[in-house]
Amino acid sequence: MIEFGSPAYFALGLLVLAMTYALFRIVRWRRRAREAFAGPQASSWPASAFWPRTILLIEAALLIVFAAARPQWGDLERSRDIQGIDLVIALDVSQSMTAADVEPSRMDVAQQNLVRLVQAQRGSRIGLVLFAGTSIMRSPLTTDTQAMEQLILRSDTEAGLTRAGSDLGGALQQAANILIASENSGRAIVLVSDGEDFAGTYAQEASRLREAGIAVFTAGVGTTAGGPLFNVSPLTGATSPKLDAQGRQVVTRLDEGSLRSIAESGGGSYVRLDGDATSLLGIRNDLNRLDQTPLGADISRLPIERYQMFAAAALVLLLLSWFLPSRIRVPSFVRLRRVRPNPGLALVVLALFGGACAAEDPLRDRNQAANEMFSRGEFEEALAAYQELLAERPDIPELSYNAGNTLHRLQEYERAITETQRALPPSDPRLGADTYFALGNHLLAMQRLEEAYVAYRNALILVPGDQDAKHNLELTLLMLNQRDNPEDPNNPDQGQGQGTPQPGQGTPQPGQGTPGAGEGTPQPGEGTPGANGTATPQPGQGSPQPGTPQPGQGTPSPQDAAALQRALEEALAGINEDLTFEEAIEILDLLRQQQQRQIAPGGGGPGPDY
């Protein structure tokens, strides 16, 4: 079954109809002109190639319109390991949530924000509790985000399942009942309400949850000025003002004090929701700091774009129409010539072809905006933008690479490792080298030296000439030697505290992982901007910052030249045998010491050339 990613482009078919009408008018004009010029004998002239060229151009235009609509059939299965938390959403469905002090209403704003949060938390297990005066469990923990979105959007129609009133403490207790049975360490509750409460038990409940290892986050919706409430007739749908006992219209106001108190007691944070549907995403970084639990593999099926074949067919037809000969038998005093192609019509068709290549501009622009946030140092905002893009397109490895580098800048190295690994295995050698290089930096910051060594080595396997990866690999080997031989007398850098890259150094800049035309798949070389916009790391990105000694720049221990020579000869005596890692490092270190003595003032002259 054929589907279309951008069906709005079919509107360009109207332009093709206009072109067809114009061409028929041209045909009529040409026929009348021939009859006026040659009279009756014009009918005996051989037909020209105008009609074949015209038909080819119209067919090319139709194919390009079809390609611009992005036809899709078949699907591609993508699998990625996912980690997440157990999260329960507690949504207030009391009558006060119908107030319109924020447009279009408190409930609408809460629903739109929660839907975006669920999309961004794809991979986590999410449950839903609806509450007013009483609370009900609407959904247990599930990874089915689409079903959860539908439940949230229908929640305003299910207020009748609860009793009138507002009990925040009861909502927290009901949400806790879902999480208590979970064995995962990362557990949280997000309570969305206007803060009105008539029971007064929320503070004690939030403290109890914190002691149980459950973090409580709150989101307030509404304004402190408040808005009036209205009663709605269940039969006619007519509205009337809701009045209190004194006959005054009831006004409901946002109580931020109670919501802040819950968040403080529950070890979470508070955010206020407004008309922007992304306001609630501000707590996502706090949720991601909770312990993430492996939840299996996320298998997604993405439609396969087929516009390329239609665009290629259109290009072939354009070329045929352009070079198709057209000869007309005319009087002898007129020289026969090849009629020129009509460039105006071809340019119109090529303009349609350009429209097909712009189908994914919104995703490209959003990624570019996130990159600009990173370059300005707005790492929290950039991370939220990358994660929002990843929720929509988890199949783009550059987005995971960018998010990993952003987490590195935030010094959240463990999360940076997890996010960067999602960009592997690489589909492009240059992007793969950059990804392994970044992964090595994250691991090095965590002092996971053996894993960092493997990552840098993989980067060099993909791009052997990467000098930054070579430099960091050498430093990692030096650090491994220092760690494994703390008392090595031949180690001139021992105890100097130099030559080790500091956390955060050598991290590549974020990538331009912009999706390519139509498919949303980055083109080769768009992974990480280098000096020329390519994926090449900048000089020094893999190196320590200015002032950090390079390998071998430590102050050598004073040794007798003869003793050094003897030690080197003994080490080289078994050079033809299989060397261990420690023996190879020792030989290299002795050679470096000898070279330092040769070039130093009064160094004692050259020794044997090995």
C-alpha positions in Angstrom: 0.0 0.0 0.0 1.4 3.4 -1.0 1.4 6.2 1.5 2.7 9.8 1.1 4.9 11.7 3.5 4.0 15.1 2.1 0.6 14.9 0.3 0.2 18.7 0.2 2.6 18.7 -2.7 -0.1 17.3 -4.9 -1.4 20.8 -5.1 1.4 21.5 -7.6 -0.6 19.3 -10.0 -2.6 22.4 -10.7 0.5 24.0 -12.1 1.0 21.0 -14.4 -2.6 21.4 -15.6 -1.9 25.1 -16.4 1.2 24.0 -18.3 -0.8 21.5 -20.3 -3.4 24.1 -21.2 -0.7 26.5 -22.3 0.9 23.9 -24.5 -2.4 23.1 -26.2 -2.8 26.8 -26.9 0.7 26.9 -28.4 -0.1 23.9 -30.7 -3.2 25.7 -32.0 -1.2 28.9 -32.6 1.6 26.9 -34.5 -1.0 25.2 -36.7 -2.7 28.5 -37.7 0.7 30.1 -38.3 1.8 27.3 -40.6 -1.5 27.5 -42.6 -1.1 31.3 -42.9 2.4 31.0 -44.1 2.2 28.1 -46.5 -1.4 27.8 -47.3 -2.9 24.4 -48.3 0.5 22.8 -48.9 1.3 23.1 -45.1 -0.7 19.9 -44.5 1.8 17.9 -46.6 4.8 18.9 -44.4 6.2 16.2 -42.2 5.2 16.4 -38.6 7.8 17.9 -36.2 8.9 16.6 -32.8 7.1 19.2 -30.9 4.4 16.8 -29.7 6.9 14.2 -28.4 8.9 16.9 -26.6 5.7 18.3 -25.1 4.5 14.9 -23.8 7.9 14.2 -22.2 7.9 17.5 -20.4 4.4 17.0 -19.0 5.2 13.5 -17.9 8.4 14.7 -16.2 6.4 17.4 -14.4 3.8 14.8 -13.2 6.6 12.5 -11.9 8.2 15.3 -10.0 5.0 16.3 -8.3 4.6 12.6 -7.4 8.2 12.5 -6.0 7.6 15.7 -4.0 4.7 14.1 -2.3 7.2 11.5 -1.0 5.6 8.1 -1.9 6.4 5.4 0.6 5.8 1.7 0.7 7.4 -1.1 2.6 9.1 -0.4 5.9 12.5 -0.6 7.5 12.9 -2.2 11.0 15.1 -0.3 13.4 16.1 -1.8 16.7 17.9 0.1 19.6 18.5 -0.8 23.2 16.5 1.5 25.4 16.7 2.5 29.0 14.1 4.3 31.1 12.4 4.8 34.4 9.0 3.9 35.8 6.9 7.1 35.7 3.3 7.6 36.9 1.4 10.7 35.8 -1.3 12.0 38.2 -3.6 14.3 36.3 -6.2 16.5 38.0 -9.6 16.2 36.3 -11.6 18.2 38.9 -14.0 21.0 37.7 -11.4 23.7 38.4 -9.4 22.3 35.5 -12.1 23.5 33.1 -11.2 27.2 33.9 -10.0 29.2 30.9 -7.6 31.6 32.7 -5.0 30.0 30.3 -6.1 29.4 26.8 -7.9 27.4 25.7 -8.3 25.9 29.2 -6.3 24.4 32.0 -7.1 20.9 30.9 -6.2 21.4 27.3 -2.8 22.9 28.3 -2.2 20.0 30.7 -3.1 17.4 28.1 -0.9 18.9 25.4 2.1 19.2 27.7 1.7 15.6 29.0 1.5 14.2 25.4 4.8 15.9 24.6 6.3 14.5 27.8 5.1 11.0 27.0 6.6 11.3 23.5 9.9 12.5 24.9 10.0 9.7 27.5 9.6 7.0 24.8 11.2 3.9 26.2 10.1 4.5 29.9 7.3 2.6 31.4 4.4 5.1 32.1 1.2 4.8 34.2 -1.7 7.1 34.5 -3.8 8.2 37.6 -6.9 10.5 37.3 -8.0 12.3 40.4 -10.4 14.8 41.8 -12.0 14.1 45.3 -11.0 10.5 44.7 -8.4 8.8 42.6 -8.5 6.0 40.0 -5.8 4.1 38.3 -6.5 4.7 34.6 -3.5 2.7 33.3 -0.8 0.5 34.8 2.9 0.9 33.8 3.2 0.4 30.0 5.6 1.2 27.2 2.8 1.8 24.7 3.1 5.5 24.3 0.4 5.8 21.7 -2.2 4.2 23.9 -1.0 6.5 26.8 -1.4 9.6 24.6 -5.0 8.6 23.8 -5.8 8.1 27.4 -4.5 11.5 28.3 -6.4 13.2 25.5 -9.7 11.5 26.7 -9.1 12.2 30.4 -11.4 15.3 30.4 -14.4 13.1 29.4 -13.8 10.7 32.3 -14.1 13.2 35.2 -17.4 11.4 36.2 -15.4 8.4 37.3 -14.2 10.4 40.3 -15.9 12.2 43.2 -16.1 16.0 43.2 -13.4 17.8 45.1 -9.6 17.8 45.0 -7.3 15.5 47.1 -3.6 15.8 46.1 -2.4 13.4 48.9 -4.8 10.7 47.7 -3.5 11.1 44.1 0.0 10.6 45.3 -1.0 7.5 47.3 -2.7 6.0 44.3 0.3 6.7 42.1 2.6 5.1 44.7 0.5 1.9 44.7 1.5 1.5 41.1 5.2 2.1 41.7 5.6 0.1 44.9 5.5 -3.2 43.0 8.3 -2.0 40.6 11.8 -3.4 41.2 13.4 -0.6 39.2 15.4 1.9 41.1 14.4 4.9 38.9 10.8 5.8 39.9 9.0 9.1 39.7 5.6 10.7 39.9 4.5 13.8 37.9 1.5 15.5 39.4 -0.3 18.0 37.1 -2.9 20.2 38.9 -3.9 23.7 39.7 -2.9 23.1 43.3 -6.3 23.2 45.0 -6.6 20.7 47.8 -9.3 20.0 50.4 -7.7 17.1 52.3 -4.3 18.6 53.4 -2.3 15.3 53.4 -0.1 15.9 50.5 3.0 17.0 52.4 3.2 13.9 54.6 2.5 11.7 51.5 5.3 13.3 49.5 7.8 12.8 52.3 6.9 9.2 52.6 7.4 8.7 48.9 10.8 10.3 49.0 11.8 7.9 51.8 10.7 5.0 49.6 12.9 6.2 46.7 10.2 7.7 44.6 10.8 11.3 43.4 7.8 13.6 43.1 7.6 16.3 40.5 4.8 18.8 40.1 3.4 21.0 37.3 1.0 23.9 38.0 -1.5 25.0 35.4 -3.6 28.2 35.7 -2.9 31.8 36.9 -2.8 33.4 40.3 -5.5 35.8 39.1 -7.7 32.8 38.5 -10.8 32.3 36.3 -14.5 31.8 36.9 -16.1 28.3 36.9 -19.2 27.3 35.0 -21.7 24.5 35.3 -22.5 22.5 32.2 -25.9 20.9 31.7 -25.4 17.2 30.8 -28.5 17.2 28.7 -28.4 20.5 26.7 -24.7 21.4 27.1 -25.7 24.9 28.2 -23.4 26.7 30.7 -24.3 28.7 33.7 -22.0 30.4 36.3 -21.1 28.3 39.3 -22.2 30.2 42.5 -21.1 29.7 46.1 -23.3 29.8 49.2 -23.4 33.6 49.1 -24.5 33.7 45.5 -21.2 34.9 44.2 -19.5 33.3 41.2 -16.8 30.8 42.1 -13.3 31.8 41.0 -10.5 29.2 41.0 -6.9 30.2 41.3 -3.5 28.5 40.9 -2.1 27.5 44.2 1.7 27.3 43.5 2.5 27.1 47.2 1.0 23.6 47.7 2.7 22.3 44.5 6.1 23.7 45.4 5.7 22.2 48.9 5.0 18.7 47.3 8.0 19.0 45.0 10.3 20.0 47.8 9.1 17.3 50.1 9.3 14.7 47.4 12.8 15.5 46.2 11.6 16.7 42.8 11.1 20.1 41.1 8.2 22.3 40.1 7.4 23.8 36.7 4.5 26.1 35.7 2.7 25.3 32.5 1.6 28.0 30.0 0.4 28.0 26.4 3.6 26.5 25.2 3.1 22.7 24.8 6.8 22.1 25.7 6.8 23.7 29.2 6.7 20.3 30.9 9.8 19.1 29.1 11.8 21.3 31.5 11.7 18.5 34.1 12.9 15.9 31.6 16.6 16.4 32.5 15.7 15.8 36.2 13.9 12.6 35.2 16.9 11.4 33.2 19.2 11.9 36.2 17.3 9.1 37.9 18.7 5.6 37.7 17.9 4.3 34.2 16.9 0.6 33.9 17.5 -1.4 30.7 14.0 -2.1 29.3 14.9 -4.2 26.3 15.0 -3.2 22.6 12.8 -0.6 21.0 11.9 -2.0 17.5 10.4 0.7 15.3 9.3 0.4 11.7 10.0 3.4 9.5 8.4 3.7 6.0 10.9 3.5 3.1 11.0 6.6 1.0 10.6 5.8 -2.7 10.7 9.3 -4.2 14.2 8.7 -5.7 13.0 6.5 -8.5 10.3 9.0 -9.6 12.8 11.9 -9.5 15.3 9.9 -11.5 12.7 9.0 -14.1 11.7 12.6 -14.3 15.3 13.7 -14.9 15.7 11.1 -17.7 12.5 12.4 -19.4 13.8 16.0 -19.1 17.1 15.1 -20.7 15.3 13.3 -23.5 13.0 16.2 -24.2 15.9 18.6 -24.1 18.0 16.8 -26.8 15.2 15.4 -28.9 15.7 16.7 -32.5 13.0 18.7 -34.2 13.4 19.3 -38.0 10.8 21.0 -40.2 10.8 21.1 -44.1 10.7 24.7 -45.0 11.5 26.7 -48.3 15.0 26.4 -49.6 16.0 30.0 -48.7 15.6 29.1 -45.0 18.5 27.0 -43.6 17.4 23.9 -41.8 18.4 24.0 -38.2 17.7 22.2 -35.0 15.0 23.8 -32.9 16.2 24.9 -29.5 14.6 23.3 -26.5 12.2 25.4 -24.5 14.3 26.4 -21.4 11.4 28.2 -19.6 9.3 25.0 -19.3 12.3 23.0 -18.2 13.1 25.5 -15.5 9.6 25.3 -14.1 9.9 21.5 -14.0 13.3 21.8 -12.2 11.7 24.1 -9.7 9.2 21.4 -8.9 12.1 19.0 -8.5 13.6 21.4 -6.0 10.4 21.3 -4.0 10.8 17.6 -3.5 14.2 18.1 -1.9 12.9 20.6 0.6 10.4 18.2 2.3 12.4 17.7 5.4 13.4 21.3 6.0 11.5 21.6 9.4 13.5 18.8 11.0 16.8 20.3 9.5 15.9 23.7 10.9 15.2 22.4 14.4 18.5 20.5 14.5 20.3 23.6 13.4 18.6 25.6 16.1 19.8 23.0 18.7 23.3 23.3 17.3 23.2 27.1 17.7 22.1 26.6 21.3 25.1 24.4 21.9 27.5 26.9 20.3 26.1 29.6 22.6 26.7 27.4 25.7 23.0 26.8 26.3 23.6 23.1 27.0 20.4 22.4 28.9 18.3 23.9 26.2 20.3 22.2 23.4 19.9 18.8 25.2 16.1 19.2 25.4 16.0 20.1 21.7 18.1 17.0 20.7 16.0 14.7 22.9 12.8 16.0 21.4 14.2 15.3 17.9 15.3 11.9 19.0 11.8 11.1 20.3 10.6 11.7 16.7 13.5 10.2 14.7 15.5 7.7 16.8 16.9 6.3 13.6 19.2 9.3 13.0 22.6 8.5 14.7 23.9 12.1 14.5 21.2 13.2 17.0 22.4 10.6 19.5 26.0 11.8 18.9 25.0 15.4 19.4 23.1 14.6 22.6 26.1 12.6 23.9 28.5 15.6 23.4 26.0 17.9 25.1 25.7 15.6 28.1 29.6 15.6 28.2 29.6 19.4 28.5 27.0 19.1 31.4 29.5 16.6 33.0 26.9 13.8 32.9 29.4 11.3 31.6 27.5 8.1 32.3 24.4 9.4 30.4 26.8 10.7 27.6 28.2 7.1 27.2 24.7 5.6 27.0 23.4 8.2 24.5 26.5 8.0 22.2 26.4 4.2 22.1 23.0 4.5 20.5 24.7 6.0 17.4 26.6 2.7 16.9 27.3 0.7 14.9 28.3 3.3 12.4 26.9 3.5 8.9 29.5 5.9 7.6 33.3 5.6 8.4 33.8 9.3 9.2 30.7 9.5 11.4 31.7 6.2 13.0 35.2 7.6 13.8 33.8 10.7 15.4 31.4 8.7 17.4 34.0 6.3 18.7 36.3 9.3 19.4 33.5 11.0 21.5 32.8 7.7 23.3 36.4 7.4 24.2 36.4 10.9 25.7 33.3 10.1 27.8 34.9 6.9 29.0 38.2 8.6 29.8 36.3 11.2 31.9 35.0 8.3 33.9 38.5 6.8 34.2 37.3 3.6 32.4 40.7 3.4 30.6 40.4 -0.1 29.0 37.1 0.8 27.4 38.4 4.2 26.3 41.4 2.5 24.7 39.1 0.2 22.7 37.0 3.2 21.6 40.0 5.2 20.3 41.3 2.1 18.6 38.0 1.6 16.8 38.1 5.3 15.7 41.6 4.7 14.2 40.5 1.5 12.5 37.8 3.5 10.6 40.0 6.5 9.9 43.7 5.6 10.3 44.9 9.2 9.8 42.9 10.7 12.7 45.7 12.5 14.6 43.5 13.4 17.5 42.5 9.8 18.1 46.1 8.7 17.9 47.1 11.4 20.5 44.3 10.4 22.9 45.1 6.7 22.4 48.7 7.4 23.4 47.7 9.3 26.5 45.3 6.4 27.5 48.2 3.9 27.1 50.4 6.1 29.3 47.7 6.4 32.0 47.2 2.6 31.9 50.9 2.1 32.4 51.0 4.6 35.3 48.1 2.8 36.9 49.4 -0.7 36.4 53.0 0.2 37.4 52.8 2.8 40.2 56.3 2.0 41.4 58.0 1.9 38.0 61.4 3.6 38.4 61.7 4.0 34.7 58.5 6.1 34.4 59.7 9.7 34.2 56.1 11.0 34.5 55.4 9.1 37.7 54.0 11.4 40.4 54.1 14.4 38.2 50.3 14.6 37.7 50.8 15.7 34.1 50.1 14.3 30.7 46.5 13.2 31.6 43.6 14.8 29.8 41.1 16.4 32.1 37.4 15.6 32.0 35.7 17.6 29.3 38.8 18.1 27.2 39.0 16.7 23.7 35.3 16.6 23.2 34.2 17.2 19.6 31.7 20.0 18.9 28.1 19.0 18.2 27.2 17.7 14.8 25.2 19.2 12.1 23.2 15.9 11.9 20.8 17.4 9.5 18.5 15.1 7.7 19.1 14.7 4.0 16.5 15.6 1.4 13.3 13.7 1.7 14.4 10.8 3.8 15.6 12.6 6.9 18.8 10.7 6.8 22.0 12.7 7.2 24.3 12.8 4.2 27.9 11.6 4.5 30.0 14.3 6.2 27.2 16.1 7.9 27.8 14.5 11.3 30.1 17.0 12.9 31.1 20.4 11.7 34.8 20.8 11.2 36.8 23.6 9.7 35.0 23.2 6.4 31.7 21.9 7.7 32.8 18.3 7.5 32.9 15.6 10.1 36.6 16.1 10.8 37.5 16.9 14.4 39.2 20.3 14.9 42.9 20.3 15.6 43.4 20.0 19.3 39.9 18.8 20.0 41.3 15.4 21.0 44.3 17.0 22.8 44.7 18.5 26.2 44.2 22.2 26.5 47.2 24.6 26.2 49.6 24.1 29.0 49.1 20.3 29.3 52.4 18.4 28.7 52.5 16.1 25.8 53.6 12.5 26.2 57.3 12.3 27.1 57.5 15.9 28.4 57.8 14.9 32.0 61.1 15.6 33.7 63.3 12.5 33.3 64.8 11.0 36.5 68.6 11.5 36.6 70.2 8.2 35.6 73.7 7.2 34.6 74.0 7.0 30.8 75.7 3.6 31.0 73.0 2.2 33.3 70.3 3.5 30.9 72.1 1.9 28.0 72.4 -1.5 29.7 68.7 -1.5 30.7 67.7 -0.7 27.1 70.0 -3.5 25.7 68.5 -6.0 28.2 65.0 -5.0 27.3 65.8 -5.4 23.6 67.4 -8.8 24.0 64.0 -10.5 23.5 62.7 -8.2 20.8 62.0 -11.2 18.5 59.8 -12.9 21.1 56.2 -12.1 21.9 56.2 -8.9 24.0 53.6 -8.3 26.7 51.9 -4.9 26.9 54.1 -3.8 29.9 57.3 -4.9 28.2 56.5 -2.9 25.0 55.7 0.2 27.1 59.0 -0.2 29.0 61.0 -0.4 25.8 59.3 2.7 24.4 59.9 4.6 27.6 63.6 3.7 27.7 64.0 4.8 24.1 62.3 8.1 24.9 64.6 8.7 27.9 67.6 8.0 25.7 66.4 10.5 23.1 65.8 13.1 25.8 69.4 12.7 27.0 70.8 13.0 23.5 69.0 16.3 22.7 69.5 17.8 26.2 72.5 20.1 26.8 75.3 17.9 27.9 73.2 14.9 27.2 76.2 12.6 26.7 76.2 12.1 23.0 74.3 9.7 20.8 73.9 6.0 21.5 73.0 3.2 19.2 70.3 3.8 16.7 67.4 1.4 17.3 
